[in-house]
Amino acid sequence: MLELTTEQVAALAEIDAKRFVDGVRVDLCRDDPKLADDPALPSRLWKAFKAARVLGIERDENLVAFLRIEAYAPSFYEQPGTRAWLTRPGRSADERFHDYLRVVRWKIEHPEFQGGLNNGGARGSVVRGSSGSTWSGLGARWRSFIGRGGGGGNG
Protein backbone atom coordinates (compact mmCIF):
# COMPACT_ATOMS: atom_id res chain seq x y z
CA MET A 1 0.00 0.00 0.00
CA LEU A 2 1.25 3.44 -0.91
CA GLU A 3 1.75 5.72 2.05
CA LEU A 4 2.15 9.44 1.62
CA THR A 5 3.74 11.88 3.99
CA THR A 6 1.82 14.86 5.29
CA GLU A 7 3.80 17.09 2.95
CA GLN A 8 2.93 14.94 -0.06
CA VAL A 9 -0.76 14.99 0.83
CA ALA A 10 -0.60 18.78 1.21
CA ALA A 11 1.14 19.10 -2.18
CA LEU A 12 -1.53 16.95 -3.84
CA ALA A 13 -4.27 19.03 -2.21
CA GLU A 14 -2.66 22.23 -3.53
CA ILE A 15 -2.45 20.78 -7.05
CA ASP A 16 -6.13 19.86 -6.85
CA ALA A 17 -7.03 23.34 -5.57
CA LYS A 18 -5.08 25.01 -8.38
CA ARG A 19 -6.91 22.85 -10.93
CA PHE A 20 -10.21 23.88 -9.36
CA VAL A 21 -9.32 27.59 -9.54
CA ASP A 22 -8.06 27.25 -13.10
CA GLY A 23 -11.29 25.50 -14.09
CA VAL A 24 -13.28 28.40 -12.69
CA ARG A 25 -11.01 30.84 -14.56
CA VAL A 26 -11.57 28.98 -17.83
CA ASP A 27 -15.34 29.06 -17.30
CA LEU A 28 -15.24 32.77 -16.45
CA CYS A 29 -13.24 33.60 -19.57
CA ARG A 30 -15.52 31.48 -21.73
CA ASP A 31 -18.62 33.24 -20.30
CA ASP A 32 -17.05 36.72 -20.48
CA PRO A 33 -14.09 36.88 -22.92
CA LYS A 34 -13.07 40.34 -21.60
CA LEU A 35 -11.77 38.62 -18.49
CA ALA A 36 -9.15 36.79 -20.54
CA ASP A 37 -7.49 40.19 -21.11
CA ASP A 38 -6.74 40.54 -17.39
CA PRO A 39 -3.22 39.16 -16.87
CA ALA A 40 -3.67 39.34 -13.09
CA LEU A 41 -6.82 37.19 -13.08
CA PRO A 42 -5.14 33.84 -12.33
CA SER A 43 -3.18 35.21 -9.36
CA ARG A 44 -6.18 37.18 -8.06
CA LEU A 45 -8.37 34.09 -8.21
CA TRP A 46 -5.75 32.00 -6.41
CA LYS A 47 -5.39 34.64 -3.70
CA ALA A 48 -9.18 34.84 -3.34
CA PHE A 49 -9.43 31.06 -3.16
CA LYS A 50 -6.91 30.96 -0.33
CA ALA A 51 -8.75 33.79 1.45
CA ALA A 52 -12.05 31.91 1.11
CA ARG A 53 -10.47 28.83 2.63
CA VAL A 54 -9.02 30.87 5.51
CA LEU A 55 -12.52 32.25 6.11
CA GLY A 56 -13.73 28.65 6.29
CA ILE A 57 -15.65 28.46 3.02
CA GLU A 58 -15.60 24.84 1.88
CA ARG A 59 -18.58 24.12 -0.39
CA ASP A 60 -17.67 24.09 -4.07
CA GLU A 61 -20.65 26.21 -5.15
CA ASN A 62 -19.69 28.89 -2.62
CA LEU A 63 -16.05 28.79 -3.69
CA VAL A 64 -17.09 29.22 -7.33
CA ALA A 65 -19.35 32.16 -6.44
CA PHE A 66 -16.56 33.69 -4.33
CA LEU A 67 -14.14 33.46 -7.27
CA ARG A 68 -16.73 34.84 -9.70
CA ILE A 69 -17.24 37.90 -7.52
CA GLU A 70 -13.47 38.32 -7.27
CA ALA A 71 -13.23 38.32 -11.07
CA TYR A 72 -15.44 41.40 -11.27
CA ALA A 73 -14.67 43.08 -7.94
CA PRO A 74 -11.00 42.52 -7.04
CA SER A 75 -10.34 41.97 -3.34
CA PHE A 76 -14.04 42.43 -2.47
CA TYR A 77 -13.52 40.22 0.57
CA GLU A 78 -11.04 42.72 2.04
CA GLN A 79 -13.66 45.46 2.35
CA PRO A 80 -14.35 46.08 6.07
CA GLY A 81 -18.11 45.53 5.80
CA THR A 82 -17.69 42.38 3.77
CA ARG A 83 -15.04 41.00 6.11
CA ALA A 84 -17.24 41.77 9.14
CA TRP A 85 -20.18 39.97 7.54
CA LEU A 86 -18.15 36.93 6.54
CA THR A 87 -16.50 36.56 9.95
CA ARG A 88 -19.48 37.19 12.21
CA PRO A 89 -20.00 34.40 14.73
CA GLY A 90 -22.92 32.05 15.03
CA ARG A 91 -23.01 30.31 11.64
CA SER A 92 -20.64 28.42 9.43
CA ALA A 93 -18.60 30.35 6.88
CA ASP A 94 -20.53 28.64 4.08
CA GLU A 95 -23.84 29.76 5.57
CA ARG A 96 -22.57 33.31 6.09
CA PHE A 97 -21.28 33.52 2.52
CA HIS A 98 -24.52 32.09 1.14
CA ASP A 99 -26.46 34.77 3.07
CA TYR A 100 -24.01 37.42 1.87
CA LEU A 101 -24.49 36.31 -1.74
CA ARG A 102 -28.28 36.39 -1.38
CA VAL A 103 -28.16 39.94 0.03
CA VAL A 104 -25.85 41.13 -2.77
CA ARG A 105 -28.09 39.56 -5.42
CA TRP A 106 -31.17 41.08 -3.83
CA LYS A 107 -29.62 44.55 -3.74
CA ILE A 108 -28.60 44.22 -7.38
CA GLU A 109 -32.06 43.08 -8.40
CA HIS A 110 -33.79 45.79 -6.33
CA PRO A 111 -31.84 49.03 -6.82
CA GLU A 112 -34.97 51.01 -5.97
CA PHE A 113 -34.42 50.18 -2.31
CA GLN A 114 -31.01 51.85 -2.33
CA GLY A 115 -32.35 55.32 -3.06
CA GLY A 116 -31.95 54.53 -6.74
CA LEU A 117 -35.23 55.75 -8.18
CA ASN A 118 -34.69 58.74 -10.42
CA ASN A 119 -37.56 60.17 -12.49
CA GLY A 120 -39.43 56.89 -12.31
CA GLY A 121 -36.50 54.71 -13.35
CA ALA A 122 -33.79 52.91 -11.49
CA ARG A 123 -30.54 54.80 -11.05
CA GLY A 124 -27.83 53.13 -13.09
CA SER A 125 -28.25 49.97 -15.00
CA VAL A 126 -26.78 46.57 -14.97
CA VAL A 127 -24.09 46.55 -17.61
CA ARG A 128 -23.92 43.17 -19.24
CA GLY A 129 -20.92 41.68 -21.01
CA SER A 130 -21.07 40.46 -24.56
CA SER A 131 -22.31 37.11 -23.34
CA GLY A 132 -25.15 38.68 -21.37
CA SER A 133 -23.79 36.77 -18.42
CA THR A 134 -25.59 37.23 -15.14
CA TRP A 135 -22.19 37.28 -13.49
CA SER A 136 -20.86 40.13 -15.60
CA GLY A 137 -23.97 42.13 -14.69
CA LEU A 138 -23.44 41.18 -11.08
CA GLY A 139 -19.84 42.34 -11.34
CA ALA A 140 -20.75 45.72 -12.81
CA ARG A 141 -23.43 46.33 -10.19
CA TRP A 142 -21.16 45.01 -7.46
CA ARG A 143 -18.37 47.44 -8.40
CA SER A 144 -20.82 50.35 -8.28
CA PHE A 145 -22.32 49.00 -5.05
CA ILE A 146 -18.96 48.99 -3.26
CA GLY A 147 -17.88 52.26 -4.83
CA ARG A 148 -15.38 51.06 -7.39
CA GLY A 149 -15.37 52.13 -11.00
CA GLY A 150 -15.19 49.73 -13.89
CA GLY A 151 -11.53 50.45 -14.64
CA GLY A 152 -10.47 46.81 -14.24
CA GLY A 153 -7.09 45.65 -12.98
CA ASN A 154 -6.54 45.23 -9.29
CA GLY A 155 -8.43 48.44 -8.74
LINZI-V876154 format. One line per field, one symbol per residue. psi: psi as a letter, one per 20 degrees, with the letter a starting at -180 (. if undefined). burial: 1 if it has 24 or more other C-alpha atoms within 12 Angstrom, else 0. Layout:
# LINZI-V876154
psi=???
burial=???
This chain:
# LINZI-V876154
psi=pppqrhhgggghhgggghggghgggggghghnhhhiioiigghghgghghgghhijphpghhgggghgghhinpkhiipggggggijqrhrqhggghggggggggghhimihjkkjpolirpprqopqrhijphhhgggghgghhjkqrkiabj.
burial=00000000000000001001100110011011001001001101111111111011110001111111111111111000010011100000111111011001100100100000000000000100000011111111111111000001100
